[in-house]
Amino acid sequence: VQPCDEAEHGTTVTLTDLNQSLEFPSPDRLRELMVLEYVRSQDFRIEVNGEVLDIDDLPGTTFEHTADLPRAGAVRLRFGVLEKKNGVKQSGIVARVDNKMIGKPHCFGLEDDEEVPEKLRKKLFGEVCADGLKDHVTANWDTILENSTAFKELALWVRGHLKTALTAV
């Protein structure tokens, strides 16, 4: 532990004295293992060999879309369609407002789409940032108001991109 300025806080983990009879961990494999667990974390960043862990490290195809929606404002959708056969436990897209995650990940209506089976939906992983929804979030930041026209607009936009990506992949 070393004292430091408040702006320079953080933890560094260095792997040393590794068992020489085993292969060294691949930085790419390490990133792949950690991305699903930590990439959505708030106020938390992981670097592997100086490179920040990012949604692009997902094992699969990644997508990014931005728009300026009339009601929801500027939005950015970043997600991946995973290569994993059975998907992942915390699949779906998390909504983020003012860099805070709102509720649990979900599929923005794809749950009701008969053309998109659950097995395929479980391969979605990502986030949508929509700071314009700040006035549409509950007081405890647990969910977005269900009667929000801005959120409905966002959900329609997100659902379209998710379905297009699933179809393409």
C-alpha positions as CSV (number, residue, x, y, z in Angstrom):
1,V,0.0,0.0,0.0
2,Q,1.3,3.4,-1.0
3,P,-0.2,6.8,0.0
4,C,-1.1,8.8,-3.0
5,D,-3.1,11.9,-4.2
6,E,-6.8,11.4,-4.3
7,A,-6.9,11.7,-8.1
8,E,-4.3,8.9,-8.4
9,H,-6.2,6.2,-6.6
10,G,-6.4,2.6,-7.8
11,T,-5.1,-0.9,-7.4
12,T,-2.5,-2.6,-9.6
13,V,-2.2,-6.3,-9.7
14,T,1.0,-7.7,-11.0
15,L,1.5,-11.4,-11.8
16,T,5.0,-12.5,-10.7
17,D,6.8,-15.8,-9.9
18,L,4.4,-17.7,-12.1
19,N,4.8,-21.5,-12.2
20,Q,7.3,-22.1,-15.0
21,S,5.8,-25.5,-15.8
22,L,2.6,-23.9,-17.0
23,E,2.0,-21.6,-19.9
24,F,1.8,-17.9,-19.2
25,P,-1.7,-16.5,-19.3
26,S,-2.5,-14.9,-22.6
27,P,-3.5,-11.2,-22.3
28,D,-6.3,-11.7,-24.8
29,R,-7.7,-14.7,-22.9
30,L,-7.5,-12.8,-19.7
31,R,-9.4,-9.8,-21.2
32,E,-12.0,-12.2,-22.6
33,L,-12.6,-13.8,-19.2
34,M,-12.8,-10.5,-17.4
35,V,-14.9,-8.5,-19.8
36,L,-18.2,-10.2,-19.0
37,E,-17.7,-9.7,-15.3
38,Y,-16.4,-6.2,-15.1
39,V,-17.0,-4.1,-18.3
40,R,-20.3,-2.8,-17.1
41,S,-19.0,-1.8,-13.6
42,Q,-19.4,1.9,-12.6
43,D,-16.4,3.9,-11.6
44,F,-14.2,0.9,-12.2
45,R,-11.7,0.3,-15.0
46,I,-9.4,-2.6,-15.7
47,E,-6.3,-2.5,-17.8
48,V,-4.4,-5.5,-19.1
49,N,-0.9,-4.6,-20.2
50,G,-1.9,-0.9,-20.3
51,E,-5.0,-1.4,-22.5
52,V,-8.4,-0.6,-20.9
53,L,-10.9,-3.5,-20.9
54,D,-13.7,-2.6,-23.3
55,I,-16.8,-4.1,-24.9
56,D,-14.7,-4.7,-28.0
57,D,-13.0,-7.5,-26.0
58,L,-16.1,-9.6,-26.0
59,P,-15.7,-13.0,-27.7
60,G,-18.0,-12.3,-30.7
61,T,-19.1,-9.5,-33.0
62,T,-19.5,-6.0,-31.5
63,F,-21.6,-3.2,-32.7
64,E,-21.9,0.5,-31.9
65,H,-24.7,2.9,-32.9
66,T,-25.3,6.6,-31.9
67,A,-28.3,8.8,-32.6
68,D,-30.0,12.0,-31.4
69,L,-33.5,10.9,-30.8
70,P,-36.3,13.6,-30.6
71,R,-37.4,12.7,-27.0
72,A,-34.5,10.7,-25.5
73,G,-31.7,13.0,-26.9
74,A,-28.2,11.8,-27.6
75,V,-27.9,8.0,-27.2
76,R,-25.1,5.5,-27.7
77,L,-25.6,1.7,-28.0
78,R,-22.6,-0.6,-27.6
79,F,-23.1,-4.3,-27.6
80,G,-21.9,-7.6,-28.7
81,V,-23.4,-10.9,-30.0
82,L,-21.4,-13.5,-28.2
83,E,-19.9,-16.6,-29.8
84,K,-20.6,-18.7,-26.7
85,K,-23.0,-21.6,-27.5
86,N,-25.3,-21.0,-24.5
87,G,-24.9,-17.3,-24.0
88,V,-24.1,-15.7,-20.6
89,K,-25.8,-15.4,-17.2
90,Q,-26.1,-11.6,-17.2
91,S,-27.1,-11.3,-20.9
92,G,-29.0,-8.3,-22.2
93,I,-28.5,-4.6,-22.5
94,V,-28.2,-2.4,-19.5
95,A,-29.4,1.2,-19.6
96,R,-27.0,3.8,-18.3
97,V,-28.0,7.4,-17.4
98,D,-25.4,9.8,-16.1
99,N,-22.9,6.9,-16.0
100,K,-25.2,5.0,-13.6
101,M,-26.7,1.6,-14.4
102,I,-30.4,1.6,-14.2
103,G,-31.8,-1.7,-13.2
104,K,-30.9,-5.1,-14.7
105,P,-30.0,-5.9,-18.3
106,H,-32.9,-6.6,-20.6
107,C,-33.7,-7.0,-24.3
108,F,-35.9,-4.0,-24.9
109,G,-38.9,-5.9,-26.1
110,L,-37.1,-8.7,-28.0
111,E,-38.5,-11.0,-25.2
112,D,-41.9,-10.7,-26.9
113,D,-40.6,-11.2,-30.5
114,E,-41.4,-14.7,-31.7
115,E,-38.7,-14.5,-34.3
116,V,-35.9,-14.2,-31.7
117,P,-35.5,-17.3,-29.5
118,E,-34.3,-17.1,-25.9
119,K,-31.1,-18.9,-26.7
120,L,-30.2,-16.2,-29.2
121,R,-31.2,-13.4,-26.9
122,K,-28.8,-14.8,-24.2
123,K,-26.0,-14.0,-26.6
124,L,-26.6,-10.2,-26.3
125,F,-24.4,-8.2,-24.0
126,G,-23.9,-4.5,-23.8
127,E,-25.2,-1.1,-22.7
128,V,-27.1,1.9,-24.0
129,C,-26.2,5.3,-22.7
130,A,-29.1,7.8,-22.6
131,D,-28.4,10.8,-20.4
132,G,-31.5,12.5,-21.8
133,L,-33.6,10.1,-19.6
134,K,-32.4,11.6,-16.4
135,D,-35.9,13.0,-15.6
136,H,-37.5,9.6,-16.4
137,V,-35.6,7.5,-13.8
138,T,-37.1,6.6,-10.4
139,A,-35.8,8.2,-7.3
140,N,-33.7,5.2,-6.3
141,W,-32.3,4.8,-9.8
142,D,-33.7,1.3,-10.0
143,T,-35.8,1.6,-13.2
144,I,-37.0,4.0,-15.9
145,L,-40.6,5.1,-15.6
146,E,-42.7,2.6,-17.6
147,N,-44.9,5.4,-19.1
148,S,-42.0,7.4,-20.4
149,T,-42.4,8.3,-24.0
150,A,-38.7,9.0,-24.3
151,F,-37.9,5.5,-23.0
152,K,-40.4,3.9,-25.4
153,E,-38.7,5.8,-28.2
154,L,-35.3,4.6,-27.0
155,A,-36.5,1.0,-26.6
156,L,-37.8,0.9,-30.2
157,W,-34.5,2.3,-31.5
158,V,-32.5,-0.2,-29.5
159,R,-34.7,-3.2,-30.4
160,G,-34.3,-2.5,-34.1
161,H,-30.5,-2.5,-33.8
162,L,-30.4,-5.6,-31.7
163,K,-32.7,-7.6,-34.1
164,T,-30.7,-6.4,-37.1
165,A,-27.4,-7.5,-35.5
166,L,-28.8,-10.9,-34.4
167,T,-30.1,-11.5,-37.9
168,A,-26.7,-10.5,-39.4
169,V,-24.6,-12.7,-37.1
